[in-house]
Amino acid sequence: MSPAVLLDHTTGTGDAASDPTVNALRKTITDEQAPLANRFRALFSLKHLASQEPPTQQTLPAIEAIAAAFASPSALLKHELAYCLGQSGKLDAVPFLRAVLEDYGEDAMVRHESAEALGAIGDQDSLQLLKERRDDPKEEEVVRETCVIAVDRIEWEHSEAGKAEKLKQSDFASVDPAPPLAASNAAASILELETTLLDTKLPLFLRYRAMFALRDLASPPDLPTAVPAVLSLAKGFDDPSALFRHEIAFVFGQLSHPASIPALTRALEKQTEQSMVRHEAAEALGSLGEEDGVEDILRRFLNDPEQVVRDSVIVALDMADFERSGEVEYATIPVAA
């Protein structure tokens, strides 16, 4: 059952269904004539409303508004919809994410993000579906690998060992595909984590844990470990897995560290690189829009042969404008009349 059909079967949410803020955002995010950058800003506003704790009357309508945009032809937008639903942490988002993962006609990048989102929510009832996709030899590699990590994450989260593990507080509010590994101190831990990160014989979940531990050692950017950690992460762009390389680019987008610009630029420039990696590199560069030369790099790819890369550059340039503008909030919350 597609997300659109699921929405048709919803029973409605009373007065909340006519919430003017959610309705205005839903209108923008589902408008194929609206500029893509505006739709992304509306999405992040809806993500905020969908993620509120405790839930409010706007929570379910916001989730449904995000899911309504799965009808879009834009793979970039749809993959971001799935990401935002996963970050909401709400079980109400699960049926929409399962529907996308089960749709073999959907773009693999969107299906991958839906699998990752199910892992972020930690939904044990989705384990059977995730394991089926993980174990299917005909499945797209990027989807299969994502399901490997999502299964491991859910099982770790609900295990006694996972519950007992003491994780260091991260600077990042995101729900990550894998929790950071506990690190020892200073330079020795960076070398250890880099070794784990780059060892293709190790489980992907463990390597992702090393990746996010290195990310945390690179924030804030003035930490003495920051540049060495960024340089260690950059070596991940040589990994054989496109999924892994794309996650390195995503982490660099979170960090917005200038030391990542050369590696991100190389990834974006590499025409033989998978589009899911190049698009993530473009968006990561957008988070560094205040740095000299970054916008010029991005503008070179406004007419890239790959649609998802072109779209990402548009969004990245909008993000760069935001970084320069000094605006407090990237998302736009409509003011009710």
C-alpha positions as a printed Julia matrix, in Angstrom:
337×3 Matrix{Float64}:
   0.0     0.0     0.0
   1.52    3.32   -1.08
   1.84    6.36    1.24
  -0.92    8.05   -0.79
  -3.3     5.13   -0.25
  -2.41    5.04    3.45
  -3.29    8.72    3.7
  -6.64    8.03    2.02
  -7.34    5.44    4.74
  -6.54    7.72    7.67
  -9.51    8.47    9.86
  -8.75   12.17   10.22
  -7.51   14.11   13.19
 -10.39   16.36   14.11
  -9.72   20.06   14.59
  -6.0    19.43   14.18
  -6.56   18.42   10.57
  -7.53   22.01    9.8
  -4.57   23.52   11.64
  -3.69   26.58    9.53
   0.06   26.29   10.1
   0.24   22.62    9.1
  -2.09   23.2     6.16
   0.03   26.07    4.84
   3.19   23.98    5.13
   1.5    20.97    3.52
   0.39   23.14    0.61
   3.97   24.29    0.05
   5.65   20.91    0.41
   3.25   19.22   -2.04
   3.31   22.04   -4.61
   5.37   20.87   -7.59
   5.46   24.44   -8.89
   7.0    25.81   -5.68
  10.78   26.36   -5.63
  12.54   23.29   -4.24
  14.32   25.39   -1.61
  10.94   26.63   -0.3
   9.65   23.08   -0.09
  12.71   22.05    1.92
  12.18   24.93    4.34
   8.55   23.85    4.75
   9.71   20.28    5.35
  12.0    21.26    8.19
   9.17   23.25    9.75
   6.96   20.16    9.58
   9.78   18.05   11.0
   9.85   20.34   14.03
   6.09   19.98   14.52
   6.22   16.2    13.99
   9.02   15.77   16.53
   7.51   17.64   19.48
   7.6    15.92   22.86
   5.11   15.41   24.27
   3.13   15.2    21.03
   0.65   17.99   20.31
  -2.44   18.26   18.13
  -0.1    19.24   15.3
   2.1    16.13   15.52
   0.05   13.62   13.51
  -1.1    16.17   10.89
   2.55   17.18   10.43
   3.57   13.55    9.89
   0.74   13.1     7.38
   1.72   16.33    5.61
   5.28   15.08    5.22
   4.03   11.71    3.94
   1.74   13.43    1.42
   4.81   14.7    -0.43
   5.94   11.13   -1.24
   3.82   11.61   -4.38
   6.5    13.99   -5.69
   8.76   12.87   -8.56
  11.78   14.41   -6.77
  13.97   11.66   -5.32
  15.91   14.28   -3.37
  12.8    15.59   -1.66
  11.41   12.12   -0.97
  14.65   10.91    0.59
  14.58   13.96    2.86
  10.94   13.24    3.77
  11.96    9.77    4.94
  14.87   11.2     6.93
  12.61   13.69    8.7
  10.01   11.05    9.52
  12.74    8.92   11.07
  14.06   11.83   13.1
  10.55   12.47   14.46
  10.83    9.22   16.41
   7.08    8.7    16.08
   5.5     5.3    15.48
   2.78    7.09   13.48
   5.4     7.53   10.74
   6.17    3.8    10.5
   3.4     2.72    8.06
   4.46    5.37    5.54
   8.11    4.37    5.8
   7.32    0.68    5.41
   5.23    1.43    2.34
   8.14    3.24    0.7
  10.63    0.49    1.56
   8.28   -2.14    0.12
   7.84   -0.22   -3.15
  10.36   -1.7    -5.6
   9.44    0.98   -8.11
  10.71    3.72   -5.81
  14.2     5.18   -6.14
  16.76    3.13   -4.19
  18.0     6.26   -2.42
  14.49    6.91   -1.07
  14.0     3.29   -0.04
  17.38    3.31    1.7
  16.43    6.4     3.68
  13.12    4.81    4.67
  14.93    1.73    6.0
  17.34    3.94    7.91
  14.39    5.9     9.32
  12.77    2.71   10.62
  16.04    1.98   12.38
  16.11    5.48   13.86
  12.6     5.05   15.25
  13.66    1.7    16.7
  10.48   -0.08   15.67
  10.84   -3.76   16.57
   7.73   -4.64   14.56
   9.62   -3.6    11.42
  12.42   -6.1    12.02
  10.81   -8.8     9.88
  10.55   -6.5     6.86
  14.06   -5.15    7.37
  15.48   -8.67    7.65
  13.64   -9.75    4.49
  15.18   -6.87    2.56
  18.58   -7.51    4.18
  18.6   -11.16    3.18
  17.23  -10.76   -0.35
  20.16  -11.28   -2.78
  18.22   -9.43   -5.5
  17.8    -6.32   -3.35
  19.62   -3.11   -4.31
  22.95   -3.08   -2.48
  22.4     0.32   -0.9
  19.01   -0.8     0.46
  20.35   -4.15    1.63
  23.3    -2.56    3.45
  21.0    -0.02    5.09
  18.78   -2.82    6.35
  21.84   -4.57    7.8
  22.6    -1.47    9.86
  18.95   -0.78   10.76
  18.45   -4.32   12.09
  21.65   -4.1    14.12
  20.63   -0.71   15.5
  17.17   -1.85   16.6
  18.55   -5.04   18.15
  21.31   -3.07   19.9
  18.85   -0.48   21.21
  16.61   -3.13   22.77
  19.42   -5.38   24.04
  20.62   -5.47   27.63
  24.11   -4.5    26.46
  22.74   -1.52   24.57
  20.67   -0.36   27.52
  23.67   -0.67   29.83
  26.1     1.18   27.55
  27.03    4.65   28.74
  27.24    6.93   25.72
  28.97   10.28   25.81
  26.66   13.25   25.27
  26.91   14.35   21.64
  26.8    17.9    20.3
  24.35   16.66   17.68
  20.63   16.2    18.25
  20.19   13.77   15.34
  19.21   10.15   15.85
  22.16    8.45   14.17
  22.12    5.16   12.22
  24.54    3.82   14.84
  25.54    5.19   18.25
  29.11    6.5    18.59
  31.65    4.08   19.99
  32.98    4.97   23.39
  36.39    6.52   22.77
  39.49    6.67   24.89
  41.34    9.97   24.91
  43.11   12.15   22.35
  45.21   11.02   19.38
  45.33    7.33   20.26
  41.54    7.08   20.03
  41.51    8.75   16.6
  43.93    6.17   15.24
  41.93    3.33   16.79
  38.67    4.69   15.45
  40.15    5.25   11.99
  41.34    1.65   11.92
  37.83    0.45   12.75
  36.26    2.9    10.3
  38.3     1.66    7.35
  38.28   -2.09    8.06
  35.89   -3.53    5.47
  35.98   -6.93    7.19
  34.15   -5.52   10.22
  30.34   -5.23   10.44
  28.96   -2.03    8.93
  27.22   -1.19   12.21
  30.53   -1.22   14.08
  32.22    0.88   11.39
  29.36    3.38   11.54
  29.82    3.58   15.29
  33.46    4.51   14.7
  32.35    7.08   12.13
  30.05    8.85   14.56
  32.64    8.7    17.32
  35.08   10.49   15.0
  32.38   13.02   14.19
  32.0    13.8    17.87
  35.77   14.26   18.21
  35.56   16.89   15.45
  33.04   19.07   17.3
  33.35   21.82   18.32
  35.74   22.73   15.47
  38.39   24.26   17.73
  39.01   20.97   19.55
  42.61   19.76   19.1
  41.15   16.48   17.8
  38.88   18.16   15.23
  41.13   18.39   12.17
  42.72   14.93   12.68
  39.23   13.43   13.06
  38.02   15.15    9.88
  41.04   13.89    7.95
  40.42   10.35    9.23
  36.79   10.55    8.15
  37.8    11.81    4.7
  39.63    8.52    4.09
  36.2     6.88    4.12
  35.54    8.34    0.66
  37.75    5.54   -0.7
  35.46    2.84    0.69
  33.89    0.42   -1.82
  30.4     0.99   -0.36
  28.44    3.92   -1.83
  26.26    3.89    1.27
  29.31    4.31    3.48
  30.72    7.11    1.32
  27.4     8.93    1.36
  27.3     8.74    5.17
  30.78   10.29    5.36
  29.45   13.22    3.32
  26.4    13.49    5.59
  28.62   13.63    8.68
  30.69   16.38    7.06
  27.45   18.29    6.52
  26.71   18.03   10.22
  30.2    19.18   11.16
  30.51   22.1     8.71
  34.27   21.97    9.26
  36.41   23.81    6.67
  38.94   20.96    6.7
  36.36   18.79    4.93
  36.0    21.1     1.89
  38.75   19.5    -0.26
  37.38   15.98    0.22
  33.77   17.07   -0.37
  34.78   18.96   -3.5
  36.57   15.91   -4.89
  33.51   13.75   -4.23
  31.2    16.22   -5.97
  33.55   16.66   -8.93
  33.93   12.92   -9.51
  31.52   12.21  -12.37
  31.86    8.45  -11.91
  30.79    8.67   -8.26
  27.31    7.47   -7.29
  24.75   10.29   -7.38
  23.7     9.61   -3.78
  27.26   10.4    -2.69
  27.65   13.45   -4.9
  24.32   14.92   -3.82
  25.24   14.5    -0.15
  28.6    16.16   -0.8
  26.81   19.1    -2.44
  24.5    19.57    0.55
  27.43   19.31    2.94
  29.21   22.06    1.03
  26.04   24.14    1.37
  26.47   24.02    5.15
  29.9    25.62    4.58
  28.51   28.45    2.5
  30.29   31.13    4.52
  33.68   29.78    3.48
  35.48   31.44    0.56
  34.95   29.76   -2.79
  32.28   27.26   -1.71
  29.42   28.91   -3.6
  31.55   29.09   -6.73
  32.22   25.35   -6.43
  28.5    24.61   -6.09
  27.45   26.84   -9.0
  29.61   24.77  -11.33
  27.15   21.9   -10.88
  23.83   23.71  -11.39
  23.56   21.99  -14.78
  24.93   18.6   -13.74
  23.62   15.64  -15.79
  22.23   14.03  -12.61
  18.87   15.49  -11.5
  19.46   14.69   -7.82
  22.81   16.51   -7.94
  21.26   19.55   -9.64
  18.48   19.64   -7.06
  20.96   19.28   -4.21
  23.0    22.2    -5.51
  19.86   24.37   -5.54
  19.14   23.44   -1.92
  22.82   23.82   -0.98
  22.99   27.33   -2.43
  19.85   28.25   -0.48
  21.52   26.9     2.66
  24.64   28.9     1.83
  22.51   32.05    1.53
  21.05   31.25    4.94
  24.5    30.75    6.48
  25.58   34.15    5.17
  22.39   35.97    6.06
  22.59   35.56    9.82
  18.99   34.3     9.93
  18.25   32.47   13.17
  16.05   29.7    11.73
  16.33   27.93    8.37
  12.81   26.5     8.58
   9.88   28.79    7.9
   6.87   28.7    10.21
   3.86   30.38    8.57
   1.97   32.92   10.62
  -1.68   32.01   10.85
  -4.05   34.67    9.53
